Amino acid sequence: MIALVTAMLPPAHAGTQTGVAQSFAPVAEQRPSSPTPRPPQLPRDFRGKGKWIVRDLGVTVPFIWEGRNGDSQMIAGGPQYPIWFTNLIYHGSLYTLTYKWPGLTEHPCSRIPGFDLDQLNQALRGARFVGPEILQQHPDRHVYHWRVGVVLPKRPPGNFLRFPLALGDIYVDQKDRGTFWQVLQFGVQNLYDPELDEWLVMDKFEHKPGVVTLPPRCSALRPA
């Protein structure tokens, strides 16, 4: 999701995944009409584990997402897996470092200054409410489905050329908008993936301080 918001202002063992979109797609929940809930909001402190899924590559790797004092870090995969990357919001900047990805030969760390948790949550406040749903893999998880996205260039309604730069479906717990259970990212932000879509699916999400560590390769980019 950090990658998604970057564009708004993105990677156990590898195994073939069939029907990922279907198996993780939530089921609409029938319930009486009620006021629109408040949009997702990433908390200052949290820690969670799950899976990062790149369906068209047939790859699923472990995924860690943690936050501490407003900084946060995603880590997908590792040196023993086919994909391995980290995204961070760290001291007011967004860092992205991809260590491994099929077909990728360059591995620089990139930094976008002037981005923090407040700006992320401000972007999430513009999400569109889709409705209440139930996750198929976890029928006890009742979630609110939200959609965020950026389409460029900005054009009025009508026959104009436009591109979905970054789109995302976010599923947060109905009882706590700060508990993120699932995210689907789609768009140019996922440039390394041939189909431009990737899932993160959480198995565990706790509101306790996590660990956020800036990689040495990114340290040189920190402002003096």
Stockholm file with secondary structure:
# STOCKHOLM 1.0

chainA/1-224         MIALVTAMLPPAHAGTQTGVAQSFAPVAEQRPSSPTPRPPQLPRDFRGKGKWIVRDLGVTVPFIWEGRNGDSQMIAGGPQYPIWFTNLIYHGSLYTLTYKWPGLTEHPCSRIPGFDLDQLNQALRGARFVGPEILQQHPDRHVYHWRVGVVLPKRPPGNFLRFPLALGDIYVDQKDRGTFWQVLQFGVQNLYDPELDEWLVMDKFEHKPGVVTLPPRCSALRPA
#=GR chainA/1-224 SS CHHHHHHHCCCCCCCCCSSHHHHHCCEECCCCCCCCCCCCCCCSSEEEEEEEEEGGGTEEEEEEEEEETTEEEEEEECTTSSCEEEEEEETTEEEEEEEECTTCCCCCEEEEESCCHHHHHHHHTTCEEEEEEEETTEEEEEEEEEEEEEEESCCCSSSCCCEEEEEEEEEEETTEEEEEEEEEEEEGGGTTSTTCEEEEEEEEEESSCCCCCCCHHHHTTSCC
#=GC SS_cons         CHHHHHHHCCCCCCCCCSSHHHHHCCEECCCCCCCCCCCCCCCSSEEEEEEEEEGGGTEEEEEEEEEETTEEEEEEECTTSSCEEEEEEETTEEEEEEEECTTCCCCCEEEEESCCHHHHHHHHTTCEEEEEEEETTEEEEEEEEEEEEEEESCCCSSSCCCEEEEEEEEEEETTEEEEEEEEEEEEGGGTTSTTCEEEEEEEEEESSCCCCCCCHHHHTTSCC
//
